């Protein structure tokens, strides 16, 4: 009489092999996911800087923002990156900041808004991040090449 099916030993061997494969593959998958999340955070941090440069360029074209000498600081709070500055009035043809009606400016970009830190835009258009953190990871900025290298 011929029986169809698998013995208990054969089934146990298959289960052990599948378990070993899961032990090997799972850390690799999690490592790939972590690397991709880090790359996404770095890309988002670079987009924040690009948004600040774009803000400077458009404000120079439209001539509607007067940058303080110490720079315009956009503070990020996980919801938005924004800067508050006084209004610009012209006295004797010279633009002057007044504190009467403060204006709030926001950076517009895609991706996750940093949970803390800030970006400063200076009068010459240069941009400098200060302690930007995305998803509780502090982003490292390389001053030489002017991009974030890791988050």
DRENTORKOL-3810 file (N, C-alpha, C; in nm, 4 decimals):
REM DRENTORKOL-3810
@n.u->0.0832; n.v->-0.1163; n.w->0.0000; ca.u->0.0000; ca.v->0.0000; ca.w->0.0000; c.u->0.0886; c.v->0.1238; c.w->0.0000
@n.u->0.0576; n.v->0.2138; n.w->-0.0916; ca.u->0.1384; ca.v->0.3342; ca.w->-0.1070; c.u->0.0664; c.v->0.4510; c.w->-0.0396
@n.u->0.1435; n.v->0.5268; n.w->0.0417; ca.u->0.0848; ca.v->0.6409; ca.w->0.1102; c.u->0.1333; c.v->0.7695; c.w->0.0461
@n.u->0.0425; n.v->0.8647; n.w->0.0309; ca.u->0.0789; ca.v->0.9970; ca.w->-0.0200; c.u->0.0903; c.v->1.0921; c.w->0.0983
@n.u->0.1927; n.v->1.1789; n.w->0.0953; ca.u->0.2098; ca.v->1.2762; ca.w->0.2026; c.u->0.3546; c.v->1.2839; c.w->0.2449
@n.u->0.3770; n.v->1.3669; n.w->0.3448; ca.u->0.5128; ca.v->1.3885; ca.w->0.3952; c.u->0.5238; c.v->1.3342; c.w->0.5356
@n.u->0.6415; n.v->1.2896; n.w->0.5683; ca.u->0.6656; ca.v->1.2424; ca.w->0.7043; c.u->0.6915; c.v->1.3624; c.w->0.7945
@n.u->0.6851; n.v->1.3400; n.w->0.9221; ca.u->0.7087; ca.v->1.4459; ca.w->1.0202; c.u->0.8507; c.v->1.4991; c.w->1.0084
@n.u->0.9453; n.v->1.4153; n.w->0.9823; ca.u->1.0854; ca.v->1.4575; ca.w->0.9682; c.u->1.1015; c.v->1.5496; c.w->0.8476
@n.u->1.0369; n.v->1.5177; n.w->0.7379; ca.u->1.0452; ca.v->1.6029; ca.w->0.6186; c.u->0.9828; c.v->1.7400; c.w->0.6448
@n.u->0.8689; n.v->1.7422; n.w->0.7104; ca.u->0.8051; ca.v->1.8694; ca.w->0.7434; c.u->0.8912; c.v->1.9521; c.w->0.8379
@n.u->0.9521; n.v->1.8865; n.w->0.9352; ca.u->1.0398; ca.v->1.9569; ca.w->1.0288; c.u->1.1615; c.v->2.0141; c.w->0.9566
@n.u->1.2160; n.v->1.9428; n.w->0.8629; ca.u->1.3313; ca.v->1.9904; ca.w->0.7867; c.u->1.2951; c.v->2.1146; c.w->0.7062
@n.u->1.1781; n.v->2.1143; n.w->0.6443; ca.u->1.1341; ca.v->2.2311; ca.w->0.5672; c.u->1.1139; c.v->2.3513; c.w->0.6597
@n.u->1.0547; n.v->2.3311; n.w->0.7759; ca.u->1.0323; ca.v->2.4405; ca.w->0.8712; c.u->1.1649; c.v->2.4975; c.w->0.9206
@n.u->1.2606; n.v->2.4121; n.w->0.9484; ca.u->1.3930; ca.v->2.4589; ca.w->0.9932; c.u->1.4607; c.v->2.5392; c.w->0.8831
@n.u->1.4536; n.v->2.4940; n.w->0.7605; ca.u->1.5152; ca.v->2.5674; ca.w->0.6489; c.u->1.4481; c.v->2.7039; c.w->0.6315
@n.u->1.3156; n.v->2.7102; n.w->0.6385; ca.u->1.2445; ca.v->2.8379; ca.w->0.6277; c.u->1.2810; c.v->2.9310; c.w->0.7431
@n.u->1.2951; n.v->2.8776; n.w->0.8613; ca.u->1.3356; ca.v->2.9589; ca.w->0.9771; c.u->1.4749; c.v->3.0173; c.w->0.9590
@n.u->1.5681; n.v->2.9362; n.w->0.9088; ca.u->1.7040; ca.v->2.9857; ca.w->0.8838; c.u->1.7045; c.v->3.0951; c.w->0.7771
@n.u->1.6272; n.v->3.0760; n.w->0.6725; ca.u->1.6169; ca.v->3.1795; ca.w->0.5685; c.u->1.5604; c.v->3.3093; c.w->0.6269
@n.u->1.4592; n.v->3.2986; n.w->0.7122; ca.u->1.4008; ca.v->3.4176; ca.w->0.7746; c.u->1.5025; c.v->3.4885; c.w->0.8634
@n.u->1.5841; n.v->3.4115; n.w->0.9352; ca.u->1.6876; ca.v->3.4716; ca.w->1.0207; c.u->1.7926; c.v->3.5466; c.w->0.9388
@n.u->1.8220; n.v->3.4977; n.w->0.8221; ca.u->1.9232; ca.v->3.5622; ca.w->0.7373; c.u->1.8648; c.v->3.6832; c.w->0.6646
@n.u->1.7453; n.v->3.6719; n.w->0.6108; ca.u->1.6875; ca.v->3.7754; ca.w->0.5250; c.u->1.6324; c.v->3.8941; c.w->0.6054
@n.u->1.5753; n.v->3.8697; n.w->0.7233; ca.u->1.5115; ca.v->3.9769; ca.w->0.8000; c.u->1.6066; c.v->4.0921; c.w->0.8330
@n.u->1.7265; n.v->4.0696; n.w->0.8862; ca.u->1.8158; ca.v->4.1830; ca.w->0.9144; c.u->1.8563; c.v->4.2593; c.w->0.7880
@n.u->1.8713; n.v->4.1890; n.w->0.6783; ca.u->1.9073; ca.v->4.2549; ca.w->0.5518; c.u->1.7955; c.v->4.3491; c.w->0.5093
@n.u->1.6725; n.v->4.3032; n.w->0.5193; ca.u->1.5583; ca.v->4.3868; ca.w->0.4804; c.u->1.5487; c.v->4.5091; c.w->0.5701
@n.u->1.5625; n.v->4.4900; n.w->0.7022; ca.u->1.5559; ca.v->4.6042; ca.w->0.7934; c.u->1.6697; c.v->4.7020; c.w->0.7695
@n.u->1.7880; n.v->4.6532; n.w->0.7345; ca.u->1.9015; ca.v->4.7399; ca.w->0.7042; c.u->1.8730; c.v->4.8249; c.w->0.5798
@n.u->1.8157; n.v->4.7634; n.w->0.4780; ca.u->1.7803; ca.v->4.8366; ca.w->0.3555; c.u->1.6762; c.v->4.9437; c.w->0.3869
@n.u->1.5762; n.v->4.9097; n.w->0.4683; ca.u->1.4735; ca.v->5.0066; ca.w->0.5060; c.u->1.5331; c.v->5.1238; c.w->0.5829
@n.u->1.6224; n.v->5.0959; n.w->0.6778; ca.u->1.6865; ca.v->5.2040; ca.w->0.7548; c.u->1.7703; c.v->5.2949; c.w->0.6652
@n.u->1.8442; n.v->5.2356; n.w->0.5723; ca.u->1.9248; ca.v->5.3164; ca.w->0.4798; c.u->1.8370; c.v->5.4063; c.w->0.3945
@n.u->1.7260; n.v->5.3530; n.w->0.3460; ca.u->1.6362; ca.v->5.4336; ca.w->0.2634; c.u->1.5693; c.v->5.5445; c.w->0.3429
@n.u->1.5356; n.v->5.5175; n.w->0.4683; ca.u->1.4787; ca.v->5.6229; ca.w->0.5527; c.u->1.5813; c.v->5.7339; c.w->0.5755
@n.u->1.7072; n.v->5.6960; n.w->0.5974; ca.u->1.8131; ca.v->5.7959; ca.w->0.6150; c.u->1.8327; c.v->5.8804; c.w->0.4905
@n.u->1.8291; n.v->5.8157; n.w->0.3742; ca.u->1.8422; ca.v->5.8902; ca.w->0.2481; c.u->1.7241; c.v->5.9844; c.w->0.2286
@n.u->1.6053; n.v->5.9410; n.w->0.2667; ca.u->1.4864; ca.v->6.0260; ca.w->0.2537; c.u->1.4972; c.v->6.1476; c.w->0.3464
@n.u->1.5454; n.v->6.1269; n.w->0.4699; ca.u->1.5642; ca.v->6.2400; ca.w->0.5619; c.u->1.6674; c.v->6.3378; c.w->0.5079
@n.u->1.7775; n.v->6.2862; n.w->0.4530; ca.u->1.8813; ca.v->6.3720; ca.w->0.3960; c.u->1.8266; c.v->6.4509; c.w->0.2778
@n.u->1.7506; n.v->6.3868; n.w->0.1930; ca.u->1.6909; ca.v->6.4552; ca.w->0.0771; c.u->1.5937; c.v->6.5630; c.w->0.1231
@n.u->1.5163; n.v->6.5353; n.w->0.2259; ca.u->1.4236; ca.v->6.6349; ca.w->0.2783; c.u->1.4994; c.v->6.7547; c.w->0.3343
@n.u->1.6076; n.v->6.7306; n.w->0.4070; ca.u->1.6878; ca.v->6.8410; ca.w->0.4610; c.u->1.7451; c.v->6.9262; c.w->0.3484
@n.u->1.7899; n.v->6.8626; n.w->0.2408; ca.u->1.8402; ca.v->6.9387; ca.w->0.1259; c.u->1.7287; c.v->7.0185; c.w->0.0595
@n.u->1.6078; n.v->6.9649; n.w->0.0594; ca.u->1.4935; ca.v->7.0389; ca.w->0.0032; c.u->1.4608; c.v->7.1622; c.w->0.0861
@n.u->1.4795; n.v->7.1534; n.w->0.2170; ca.u->1.4568; ca.v->7.2701; ca.w->0.3030; c.u->1.5534; c.v->7.3815; c.w->0.2635
@n.u->1.6798; n.v->7.3450; n.w->0.2405; ca.u->1.7783; ca.v->7.4461; ca.w->0.1982; c.u->1.7433; c.v->7.5021; c.w->0.0610
@n.u->1.7017; n.v->7.4159; n.w->-0.0298; ca.u->1.6617; ca.v->7.4628; ca.w->-0.1633; c.u->1.5422; c.v->7.5581; c.w->-0.1536
@n.u->1.4483; n.v->7.5280; n.w->-0.0635; ca.u->1.3324; ca.v->7.6155; ca.w->-0.0448; c.u->1.3757; c.v->7.7516; c.w->0.0084
@n.u->1.4744; n.v->7.7526; n.w->0.0972; ca.u->1.5250; ca.v->7.8797; ca.w->0.1501; c.u->1.5933; c.v->7.9602; c.w->0.0392
@n.u->1.6704; n.v->7.8937; n.w->-0.0460; ca.u->1.7349; ca.v->7.9631; ca.w->-0.1586; c.u->1.6298; c.v->8.0169; c.w->-0.2557
@n.u->1.5270; n.v->7.9388; n.w->-0.2795; ca.u->1.4187; ca.v->7.9819; ca.w->-0.3675; c.u->1.3454; c.v->8.1022; c.w->-0.3078
@n.u->1.3216; n.v->8.0982; n.w->-0.1769; ca.u->1.2571; ca.v->8.2102; ca.w->-0.1095; c.u->1.3397; c.v->8.3377; c.w->-0.1278
@n.u->1.4704; n.v->8.3263; n.w->-0.1100; ca.u->1.5582; ca.v->8.4432; ca.w->-0.1273; c.u->1.5507; c.v->8.4950; c.w->-0.2706
@n.u->1.5579; n.v->8.4051; n.w->-0.3674; ca.u->1.5578; ca.v->8.4468; ca.w->-0.5080; c.u->1.4275; c.v->8.5162; c.w->-0.5448
@n.u->1.3152; n.v->8.4584; n.w->-0.5061; ca.u->1.1868; ca.v->8.5207; ca.w->-0.5401; c.u->1.1668; c.v->8.6527; c.w->-0.4669
@n.u->1.2150; n.v->8.6616; n.w->-0.3441; ca.u->1.1988; ca.v->8.7878; ca.w->-0.2714; c.u->1.2872; c.v->8.8968; c.w->-0.3313
@n.u->1.4008; n.v->8.8592; n.w->-0.3895; ca.u->1.4848; ca.v->8.9588; ca.w->-0.4555; c.u->1.4205; c.v->9.0060; c.w->-0.5863
@n.u->1.3585; n.v->8.9137; n.w->-0.6571; ca.u->1.2918; ca.v->8.9502; ca.w->-0.7827; c.u->1.1720; c.v->9.0408; c.w->-0.7547
@n.u->1.0922; n.v->9.0020; n.w->-0.6555; ca.u->0.9725; ca.v->9.0791; ca.w->-0.6235; c.u->1.0029; c.v->9.2003; c.w->-0.5367
@n.u->1.1234; n.v->9.2019; n.w->-0.4753; ca.u->1.1680; ca.v->9.3127; ca.w->-0.3902; c.u->1.0678; c.v->9.3399; c.w->-0.2777
@n.u->1.0216; n.v->9.2324; n.w->-0.2131; ca.u->0.9191; ca.v->9.2491; ca.w->-0.1102; c.u->0.9654; c.v->9.2096; c.w->0.0305
@n.u->1.0898; n.v->9.1645; n.w->0.0447; ca.u->1.1402; ca.v->9.1259; ca.w->0.1759; c.u->1.2720; c.v->9.1975; c.w->0.2000
@n.u->1.2826; n.v->9.2617; n.w->0.3148; ca.u->1.4091; ca.v->9.3231; ca.w->0.3544; c.u->1.4730; c.v->9.2312; c.w->0.4575
@n.u->1.5887; n.v->9.1787; n.w->0.4255; ca.u->1.6542; ca.v->9.0829; ca.w->0.5145; c.u->1.7329; c.v->9.1563; c.w->0.6222
@n.u->1.7143; n.v->9.1182; n.w->0.7493; ca.u->1.7942; ca.v->9.1799; ca.w->0.8554; c.u->1.9421; c.v->9.1490; c.w->0.8344
@n.u->2.0285; n.v->9.2327; n.w->0.8888; ca.u->2.1728; ca.v->9.2115; ca.w->0.8700; c.u->2.2188; c.v->9.0800; c.w->0.9311
@n.u->2.1527; n.v->9.0351; n.w->1.0378; ca.u->2.1921; ca.v->8.9077; ca.w->1.0991; c.u->2.1288; c.v->8.7889; c.w->1.0291
@n.u->2.0466; n.v->8.8132; n.w->0.9284; ca.u->1.9835; ca.v->8.7072; ca.w->0.8518; c.u->1.8397; c.v->8.6842; c.w->0.8945
@n.u->1.7647; n.v->8.6266; n.w->0.8047; ca.u->1.6247; ca.v->8.5929; ca.w->0.8305; c.u->1.6200; c.v->8.4461; c.w->0.8706
@n.u->1.5762; n.v->8.4193; n.w->0.9939; ca.u->1.5797; ca.v->8.2829; ca.w->1.0470; c.u->1.4422; c.v->8.2179; c.w->1.0401
@n.u->1.4365; n.v->8.1054; n.w->0.9680; ca.u->1.3154; ca.v->8.0245; ca.w->0.9601; c.u->1.3265; c.v->7.9142; c.w->1.0645
@n.u->1.2376; n.v->7.9153; n.w->1.1614; ca.u->1.2397; ca.v->7.8167; ca.w->1.2693; c.u->1.1407; c.v->7.7060; c.w->1.2358
@n.u->1.1878; n.v->7.5827; n.w->1.2428; ca.u->1.1052; ca.v->7.4661; ca.w->1.2083; c.u->1.0525; c.v->7.4012; c.w->1.3364
@n.u->0.9259; n.v->7.3566; n.w->1.3319; ca.u->0.8643; ca.v->7.3012; ca.w->1.4527; c.u->0.7790; c.v->7.1769; c.w->1.4263
@n.u->0.8119; n.v->7.0987; n.w->1.3277; ca.u->0.7427; ca.v->6.9759; ca.w->1.2874; c.u->0.6122; c.v->7.0026; c.w->1.2121
@n.u->0.5644; n.v->7.1273; n.w->1.2131; ca.u->0.4436; ca.v->7.1626; ca.w->1.1406; c.u->0.4786; c.v->7.2505; c.w->1.0214
@n.u->0.5663; n.v->7.3478; n.w->1.0447; ca.u->0.6018; ca.v->7.4452; ca.w->0.9417; c.u->0.7373; c.v->7.5069; c.w->0.9744
@n.u->0.8060; n.v->7.5561; n.w->0.8727; ca.u->0.9273; ca.v->7.6357; ca.w->0.8918; c.u->0.8884; c.v->7.7797; c.w->0.8602
@n.u->0.8937; n.v->7.8669; n.w->0.9615; ca.u->0.8481; ca.v->8.0028; ca.w->0.9397; c.u->0.9389; c.v->8.1050; c.w->1.0057
@n.u->0.9324; n.v->8.2272; n.w->0.9510; ca.u->1.0088; ca.v->8.3394; ca.w->1.0039; c.u->0.9141; c.v->8.4564; c.w->1.0215
@n.u->0.9342; n.v->8.5316; n.w->1.1289; ca.u->0.8536; ca.v->8.6498; ca.w->1.1539; c.u->0.9435; c.v->8.7715; c.w->1.1433
@n.u->0.8981; n.v->8.8714; n.w->1.0704; ca.u->0.9778; ca.v->8.9913; ca.w->1.0493; c.u->0.8833; c.v->9.1107; c.w->1.0425
@n.u->0.9348; n.v->9.2257; n.w->1.0744; ca.u->0.8549; ca.v->9.3472; ca.w->1.0665; c.u->0.8247; c.v->9.3832; c.w->0.9222
@n.u->0.7328; n.v->9.4747; n.w->0.9038; ca.u->0.6981; ca.v->9.5178; ca.w->0.7692; c.u->0.8039; c.v->9.6130; c.w->0.7155
@n.u->0.8067; n.v->9.6249; n.w->0.5853; ca.u->0.9036; ca.v->9.7122; ca.w->0.5199; c.u->0.8330; c.v->9.8414; c.w->0.4822
@n.u->0.8892; n.v->9.9530; n.w->0.5266; ca.u->0.8381; ca.v->10.0829; ca.w->0.4842; c.u->0.9524; c.v->10.1588; c.w->0.4183
@n.u->0.9185; n.v->10.2552; n.w->0.3365; ca.u->1.0215; ca.v->10.3339; ca.w->0.2688; c.u->1.0233; c.v->10.4736; c.w->0.3284
@n.u->1.1385; n.v->10.5090; n.w->0.3805; ca.u->1.1592; ca.v->10.6433; ca.w->0.4341; c.u->1.2709; c.v->10.7077; c.w->0.3551
@n.u->1.2388; n.v->10.8176; n.w->0.2884; ca.u->1.3363; ca.v->10.8876; ca.w->0.2032; c.u->1.3966; c.v->10.7938; c.w->0.0990
@n.u->1.3132; n.v->10.7026; n.w->0.0468; ca.u->1.3589; ca.v->10.6123; ca.w->-0.0575; c.u->1.4391; c.v->10.4940; c.w->-0.0071
@n.u->1.4539; n.v->10.4808; n.w->0.1248; ca.u->1.5316; ca.v->10.3712; ca.w->0.1833; c.u->1.4348; c.v->10.2770; c.w->0.2552
@n.u->1.4481; n.v->10.1486; n.w->0.2307; ca.u->1.3620; ca.v->10.0495; ca.w->0.2957; c.u->1.4031; c.v->10.0350; c.w->0.4413
@n.u->1.3042; n.v->10.0413; n.w->0.5307; ca.u->1.3293; ca.v->10.0318; ca.w->0.6745; c.u->1.2300; c.v->9.9319; c.w->0.7335
@n.u->1.2794; n.v->9.8481; n.w->0.8253; ca.u->1.1909; ca.v->9.7534; ca.w->0.8940; c.u->1.1187; c.v->9.8236; c.w->1.0085
@n.u->0.9899; n.v->9.7988; n.w->1.0203; ca.u->0.9155; ca.v->9.8476; ca.w->1.1357; c.u->0.8543; c.v->9.7281; c.w->1.2059
@n.u->0.8286; n.v->9.7423; n.w->1.3326; ca.u->0.7730; ca.v->9.6312; ca.w->1.4109; c.u->0.6216; c.v->9.6429; c.w->1.4251
@n.u->0.5588; n.v->9.7361; n.w->1.3532; ca.u->0.4162; ca.v->9.7590; ca.w->1.3695; c.u->0.3322; c.v->9.6374; c.w->1.3320
@n.u->0.3493; n.v->9.5882; n.w->1.2125; ca.u->0.2703; ca.v->9.4753; ca.w->1.1641; c.u->0.3665; c.v->9.3649; c.w->1.1211
@n.u->0.4006; n.v->9.2750; n.w->1.2113; ca.u->0.4934; ca.v->9.1689; ca.w->1.1706; c.u->0.4332; c.v->9.0788; c.w->1.0635
@n.u->0.5182; n.v->9.0330; n.w->0.9740; ca.u->0.4779; ca.v->8.9434; ca.w->0.8667; c.u->0.5395; c.v->8.8066; c.w->0.8937
@n.u->0.4624; n.v->8.7028; n.w->0.8700; ca.u->0.5118; ca.v->8.5663; ca.w->0.8871; c.u->0.5333; c.v->8.5062; c.w->0.7484
@n.u->0.6555; n.v->8.4598; n.w->0.7239; ca.u->0.6900; ca.v->8.3932; ca.w->0.5979; c.u->0.7074; c.v->8.2448; c.w->0.6258
@n.u->0.6705; n.v->8.1617; n.w->0.5284; ca.u->0.6857; ca.v->8.0174; ca.w->0.5426; c.u->0.7636; c.v->7.9610; c.w->0.4244
@n.u->0.8460; n.v->7.8614; n.w->0.4534; ca.u->0.9148; ca.v->7.7899; ca.w->0.3465; c.u->0.8208; c.v->7.6833; c.w->0.2916
@n.u->0.8205; n.v->7.6689; n.w->0.1611; ca.u->0.7355; ca.v->7.5697; ca.w->0.0961; c.u->0.8234; c.v->7.4636; c.w->0.0305
@n.u->0.8060; n.v->7.3386; n.w->0.0712; ca.u->0.8840; ca.v->7.2280; ca.w->0.0167; c.u->0.8083; c.v->7.0985; c.w->0.0380
@n.u->0.8509; n.v->6.9934; n.w->-0.0340; ca.u->0.7891; ca.v->6.8626; ca.w->-0.0165; c.u->0.8729; c.v->6.7802; c.w->0.0802
@n.u->0.8086; n.v->6.6909; n.w->0.1484; ca.u->0.8794; ca.v->6.6058; ca.w->0.2433; c.u->0.8362; c.v->6.6374; c.w->0.3856
@n.u->0.9018; n.v->6.5740; n.w->0.4796; ca.u->0.8724; ca.v->6.5909; ca.w->0.6209; c.u->0.9290; c.v->6.7233; c.w->0.6705
@n.u->0.8510; n.v->6.7965; n.w->0.7461; ca.u->0.8999; ca.v->6.9210; ca.w->0.8049; c.u->0.9915; c.v->6.8847; c.w->0.9219
@n.u->1.1098; n.v->6.9476; n.w->0.9307; ca.u->1.1995; ca.v->6.9180; ca.w->1.0429; c.u->1.1303; c.v->6.9397; c.w->1.1772
@n.u->1.1597; n.v->6.8516; n.w->1.2726; ca.u->1.0966; ca.v->6.8614; ca.w->1.4040; c.u->1.1585; c.v->6.9707; c.w->1.4890
@n.u->1.2813; n.v->7.0104; n.w->1.4576; ca.u->1.3457; ca.v->7.1204; ca.w->1.5295; c.u->1.4584; c.v->7.1756; c.w->1.4438
@n.u->1.5128; n.v->7.2875; n.w->1.4894; ca.u->1.6223; ca.v->7.3514; ca.w->1.4174; c.u->1.5727; c.v->7.4698; c.w->1.3364
@n.u->1.6646; n.v->7.5297; n.w->1.2618; ca.u->1.6291; ca.v->7.6467; ca.w->1.1826; c.u->1.7204; c.v->7.6597; c.w->1.0616
@n.u->1.6801; n.v->7.7477; n.w->0.9708; ca.u->1.7580; ca.v->7.7800; ca.w->0.8515; c.u->1.7671; c.v->7.9320; c.w->0.8449
@n.u->1.8886; n.v->7.9836; n.w->0.8295; ca.u->1.9086; ca.v->8.1282; ca.w->0.8223; c.u->1.9447; c.v->8.1659; c.w->0.6795
@n.u->1.8751; n.v->8.2678; n.w->0.6275; ca.u->1.9067; ca.v->8.3227; ca.w->0.4962; c.u->1.9714; c.v->8.4583; c.w->0.5193
@n.u->2.0925; n.v->8.4762; n.w->0.4667; ca.u->2.1658; ca.v->8.6009; ca.w->0.4846; c.u->2.1415; c.v->8.6961; c.w->0.3681
@n.u->2.1835; n.v->8.8208; n.w->0.3846; ca.u->2.1633; ca.v->8.9246; ca.w->0.2837; c.u->2.2222; c.v->8.8890; c.w->0.1482
@n.u->2.3322; n.v->8.8132; n.w->0.1473; ca.u->2.3975; ca.v->8.7788; ca.w->0.0214; c.u->2.3374; c.v->8.6549; c.w->-0.0450
@n.u->2.2330; n.v->8.5972; n.w->0.0150; ca.u->2.1676; ca.v->8.4800; ca.w->-0.0420; c.u->2.2217; c.v->8.3483; c.w->0.0085
@n.u->2.3261; n.v->8.3524; n.w->0.0900; ca.u->2.3772; ca.v->8.2272; ca.w->0.1445; c.u->2.2808; c.v->8.1740; c.w->0.2502
@n.u->2.2816; n.v->8.0431; n.w->0.2642; ca.u->2.1877; ca.v->7.9751; ca.w->0.3528; c.u->2.2668; c.v->7.8896; c.w->0.4503
@n.u->2.2259; n.v->7.8910; n.w->0.5768; ca.u->2.2962; ca.v->7.8130; ca.w->0.6782; c.u->2.1956; c.v->7.7432; c.w->0.7700
@n.u->2.1999; n.v->7.6101; n.w->0.7762; ca.u->2.1112; ca.v->7.5387; ca.w->0.8683; c.u->2.1699; c.v->7.5357; c.w->1.0088
@n.u->2.0825; n.v->7.5324; n.w->1.1080; ca.u->2.1251; ca.v->7.5212; ca.w->1.2474; c.u->2.0483; c.v->7.4084; c.w->1.3132
@n.u->2.1159; n.v->7.2997; n.w->1.3415; ca.u->2.0600; ca.v->7.1874; ca.w->1.4179; c.u->1.9271; c.v->7.1353; c.w->1.3638
@n.u->1.9192; n.v->7.1154; n.w->1.2319; ca.u->1.7966; ca.v->7.0599; ca.w->1.1745; c.u->1.7843; c.v->6.9132; c.w->1.2141
@n.u->1.6676; n.v->6.8777; n.w->1.2633; ca.u->1.6406; ca.v->6.7389; ca.w->1.3007; c.u->1.5129; c.v->6.6936; c.w->1.2310
@n.u->1.5216; n.v->6.5806; n.w->1.1640; ca.u->1.4056; ca.v->6.5236; ca.w->1.0960; c.u->1.3794; c.v->6.3863; c.w->1.1560
@n.u->1.2570; n.v->6.3658; n.w->1.2019; ca.u->1.2194; ca.v->6.2412; ca.w->1.2702; c.u->1.3176; c.v->6.2072; c.w->1.3825
@n.u->1.3525; n.v->6.3072; n.w->1.4612; ca.u->1.4429; ca.v->6.2943; ca.w->1.5767; c.u->1.5851; c.v->6.2545; c.w->1.5390
@n.u->1.6255; n.v->6.2727; n.w->1.4138; ca.u->1.7620; ca.v->6.2467; ca.w->1.3706; c.u->1.8273; c.v->6.3801; c.w->1.3335
@n.u->1.9366; n.v->6.4140; n.w->1.3978; ca.u->2.0077; ca.v->6.5376; ca.w->1.3685; c.u->2.0797; c.v->6.5236; c.w->1.2353
@n.u->2.0610; n.v->6.6213; n.w->1.1480; ca.u->2.1194; ca.v->6.6167; ca.w->1.0144; c.u->2.2560; c.v->6.6841; c.w->1.0130
@n.u->2.3534; n.v->6.6194; n.w->0.9479; ca.u->2.4904; ca.v->6.6697; ca.w->0.9401; c.u->2.5070; c.v->6.7461; c.w->0.8091
@n.u->2.5507; n.v->6.8732; n.w->0.8189; ca.u->2.5656; ca.v->6.9598; ca.w->0.7019; c.u->2.7134; c.v->6.9777; c.w->0.6714
@n.u->2.7511; n.v->6.9544; n.w->0.5454; ca.u->2.8893; ca.v->6.9718; ca.w->0.5014; c.u->2.9044; c.v->7.1119; c.w->0.4423
@n.u->2.9775; n.v->7.1981; n.w->0.5108; ca.u->2.9951; ca.v->7.3375; ca.w->0.4675; c.u->3.0726; c.v->7.3486; c.w->0.3368
@n.u->3.1602; n.v->7.2524; n.w->0.3091; ca.u->3.2419; ca.v->7.2607; ca.w->0.1870; c.u->3.1587; c.v->7.2419; c.w->0.0618
@n.u->3.0741; n.v->7.1379; n.w->0.0620; ca.u->2.9965; ca.v->7.1105; ca.w->-0.0590; c.u->2.8530; c.v->7.1639; c.w->-0.0487
@n.u->2.8185; n.v->7.2227; n.w->0.0667; ca.u->2.6901; ca.v->7.2904; ca.w->0.0878; c.u->2.5693; c.v->7.1993; c.w->0.0729
@n.u->2.5789; n.v->7.0764; n.w->0.1240; ca.u->2.4645; ca.v->6.9851; ca.w->0.1285; c.u->2.4700; c.v->6.9032; c.w->0.2571
@n.u->2.3568; n.v->6.8439; n.w->0.2902; ca.u->2.3521; ca.v->6.7528; ca.w->0.4032; c.u->2.4104; c.v->6.6190; c.w->0.3586
@n.u->2.4948; n.v->6.5618; n.w->0.4418; ca.u->2.5563; ca.v->6.4342; ca.w->0.4085; c.u->2.4850; c.v->6.3173; c.w->0.4757
@n.u->2.4210; n.v->6.3433; n.w->0.5888; ca.u->2.3474; ca.v->6.2352; ca.w->0.6548; c.u->2.2476; c.v->6.2934; c.w->0.7531
@n.u->2.1482; n.v->6.2124; n.w->0.7840; ca.u->2.0473; ca.v->6.2473; ca.w->0.8847; c.u->2.0180; c.v->6.1249; c.w->0.9689
END
